[in-house]
Amino acid sequence: MQMYHKAVLLKEAVEALEVKPDGIYVDATFGGGGHSTEILKKLERGKLFAFDQDEDALQNLPNDERFTFIPQNFRFMKNFLKAAGAVPVNGILADLGVSSHQFDVAERGFSTRYNGPLDMRMNRKQHKTAADIINSYETNELIRIFKQYADINNAKKLAETIVNARTNKNINTIEELKNAIKHIVPKSIENKYLAQVFQALRIEVNDELEALRNLLSQSLDMLKPNGRLVVLTYHSAEDRIVKNYMRAGNFEGEIQKDFFGNPLSPFRLISKKPMVPNKEEIENNHRARSAKMRIAEKI
């Protein structure tokens, strides 16, 4: 079994699903199986379908006839659940965090702590890597991803520095990238800054925000009335998308109204503000620092 991270807000997330013993549930981000294990404890005759595109997750599968694993990105949830005759479902849970297991394997290229290839693919069968982005994107495209996905203040300078550095030689490893940009990294926040750069590249490599939009829009079709949608996010770009969709049923967050001025949101928010980990959980699990959990119920 692969060592994965402790699931953030584990008890709270599974409680938020309000698992019915005979219900059908989806763990959209299986990973180390923490959430799935807790959901299965609450099921009797129910079914649990789990998705993960990372082949390392295969080593964590429970041997349970109520459990079905689908080795795919959750953006394909609707097609696979329909094929399995599992629609509609009672609840969908998605924890959008990158696992510490992925960070701890140097050759995956997710972590600034090790030297390794600039890879960052969640699905290692896909072609585009972080090195491809660093070496082929135009300056404006690099500025876009650094601003949109990581709120990097000097995104323009960062993009120009990368484009200049690669004219001499392709940038293929973590150390090569760090060396290329070290003179523009703010010294007081070096680790945070590098983490932001890597976050932006990872999101672009894996098309994470578009996959999230796919998941959310499909969830509305997949859920039964009163079915629960529970999503844990770890940065502002993700959280904004989830917040808007749960609030309004669209990604702009604009609530439509009927003829009489009544709001037409397809979801009922279980709480207006996101749930965040308590101080004790953050001390025991540093991954929990930036987590926000939002819960909505289909009307």
Long-range contacts (C-beta under 8 A, 24 or more apart in sequence): 1-59, 1-60, 2-32, 2-56, 2-57, 2-59, 2-60, 2-101, 3-32, 3-100, 3-101, 3-104, 4-31, 4-32, 4-33, 4-34, 4-60, 4-99, 4-100, 4-101, 5-31, 5-32, 5-97, 5-99, 5-100, 5-101, 5-285, 5-287, 6-34, 6-284, 6-285, 6-287, 7-31, 7-32, 7-34, 7-35, 7-95, 8-95, 8-97, 8-232, 8-277, 8-281, 8-285, 8-287, 8-288, 8-291, 9-232, 9-275, 9-277, 9-281, 9-288, 9-291, 9-293, 10-34, 10-35, 10-38, 11-38, 12-275, 12-293, 13-93, 13-95, 13-230, 13-232, 13-293, 14-38, 14-39, 14-42, 14-93, 16-228, 16-230, 16-270, 16-275, 16-293, 16-295, 17-90, 17-91, 17-93, 17-228, 17-230, 18-91, 18-228, 19-43, 19-46, 19-90, 19-91, 20-46, 20-90, 21-45, 21-46, 22-46, 23-47, 23-89, 23-90, 23-91, 24-48, 24-49, 24-86, 24-88, 24-89, 24-90, 25-49, 25-89, 25-90, 25-91, 25-92, 25-93, 26-50, 26-51, 26-77, 26-81, 26-89, 26-91, 26-92, 26-93, 26-222, 27-51, 27-93, 28-74, 28-77, 28-92, 28-93, 28-94, 28-215, 29-74, 29-93, 29-94, 29-95, 29-96, 29-97, 30-57, 30-60, 30-69, 31-57, 31-60, 31-95, 31-99, 31-101, 32-57, 32-60, 32-99, 32-101, 33-57, 33-60, 33-61, 33-62, 35-93, 35-95, 36-62, 36-67, 37-62, 39-93, 40-64, 40-66, 40-67, 46-90, 47-86, 49-80, 49-81, 49-84, 49-86, 49-89, 51-76, 51-77, 51-80, 53-122, 53-123, 54-99, 54-102, 54-122, 54-123, 54-124, 55-124, 56-101, 56-102, 73-122, 73-123, 73-211, 74-211, 74-214, 74-215, 75-210, 75-211, 75-214, 75-215, 75-218, 77-215, 77-218, 77-219, 77-222, 78-218, 78-221, 78-222, 81-222, 87-221, 87-222, 88-222, 88-223, 88-224, 88-227, 89-222, 89-223, 89-224, 89-227, 90-223, 90-224, 90-227, 90-228, 91-223, 91-227, 91-228, 91-229, 91-230, 92-215, 92-219, 92-222, 92-223, 92-227, 92-228, 92-229, 92-230, 93-230, 93-231, 94-215, 94-230, 94-231, 94-232, 95-232, 96-208, 96-212, 96-231, 96-232, 96-233, 96-234, 96-238, 97-232, 97-234, 97-287, 97-291, 98-202, 98-234, 100-287, 109-174, 110-198, 110-202, 111-174, 111-198, 112-174, 112-178, 112-191, 112-194, 112-195, 112-198, 114-174, 115-173, 115-174, 115-175, 116-173, 116-174, 117-172, 117-173, 117-174, 118-171, 118-172, 118-173, 118-174, 118-176, 118-177, 118-201, 120-198, 120-201, 120-202, 120-205, 120-206, 121-205, 121-206, 122-206, 123-206, 128-205, 129-205, 130-201, 130-202, 130-205, 131-170, 131-171, 131-172, 133-201, 133-204, 133-205, 134-162, 134-166, 134-171, 134-177, 134-201, 135-166, 135-170, 135-171, 135-172, 138-163, 139-163, 145-200, 145-201, 145-203, 145-204, 146-196, 146-197, 146-200, 148-200, 148-237, 149-199, 149-200, 149-203, 149-204, 149-209, 149-235, 149-237, 150-196, 150-197, 150-199, 150-200, 150-203, 150-235, 151-196, 151-236, 152-193, 152-196, 152-197, 152-200, 154-184, 157-184, 158-184, 158-197, 199-235, 203-237, 208-238, 209-237, 209-238, 209-241, 212-238, 212-241, 212-242, 213-241, 213-245, 213-251, 216-241, 216-242, 216-245, 216-251, 217-245, 220-249, 220-266, 220-298, 223-298, 224-298, 225-298, 225-299, 226-297, 226-298, 227-297, 227-298, 228-270, 228-295, 228-296, 228-297, 228-298, 229-267, 229-295, 229-296, 229-297, 229-298, 230-293, 230-294, 230-295, 231-293, 231-294, 232-291, 232-292, 232-293, 233-291, 233-292, 233-293, 233-294, 234-287, 234-290, 234-291, 234-292, 235-290, 239-274, 239-292, 239-294, 242-294, 243-274, 243-294, 246-294, 246-296, 265-299, 266-298, 266-299, 267-296, 267-297, 267-298, 267-299, 268-296, 268-297, 268-298, 268-299, 269-294, 269-295, 269-296, 270-295, 270-296, 270-297, 271-295
